[in-house]
């Protein structure tokens, strides 16, 4: 019959296996990721997005803390980085991934990213559950800003059977930033 001793061995085995799993995931994973060099794309993303979406300086996720660029003599937050924050804020990632899967997917949605493409990016928006087309290279398929503006305002006016909701409640500036972010994905 199982007694106290067996019970103790069970608990020790559980903690040991759990400990190894945590160590492999966080310890070994962390050391590996820290050794991955940033790709050119990762460096470009750091310049466009900044390194963090959430910040006390930007509680509404409007992209105020995004790195600035010059436009017509004025400094403004980079629209591409602002667009990424709106993408996160509005939950576009509930339906869209930015991670073509290792399958026939690649032929249509394009090549998957490299680990080094994410160095310094927090958070990433790879998504996990796809109900809609992958967007990793959407800017190559659909390079038109006016198309994205129209699609975000009224998806069914350009894709009649779309289940995507309308984002016409966003301001014109926000819609433009979102479109700039979409077109930058290639
Ligand atoms: C309820 C799920 C859902 C949400 C949320 C959603 N989409 Fe979509 N999206 C779709 C579906 C379905 C399609 C394919 C049909 C179409 O083109 O509308 C699509 C298509 C797209 C396309 C065209 C991609 C292609 O290859 O044709 C873009 C760009 C896009 N969505 C951007 C966005 C952005 C930006 C947001 C957030 C502001 C968003 N989507 C939120 C479901 C969604």
Boltz pocket constraint, residues with backbone or C-beta under 6 A from the ligand:
constraints:
  - pocket:
      binder: B
      contacts: [[A, 86], [A, 87], [A, 90], [A, 91], [A, 92], [A, 93], [A, 94], [A, 95], [A, 96], [A, 131], [A, 132], [A, 133], [A, 134], [A, 135], [A, 138], [A, 141], [A, 148], [A, 155], [A, 159], [A, 161], [A, 162], [A, 163], [A, 164], [A, 165], [A, 167], [A, 178], [A, 182]]
      max_distance: 6.0
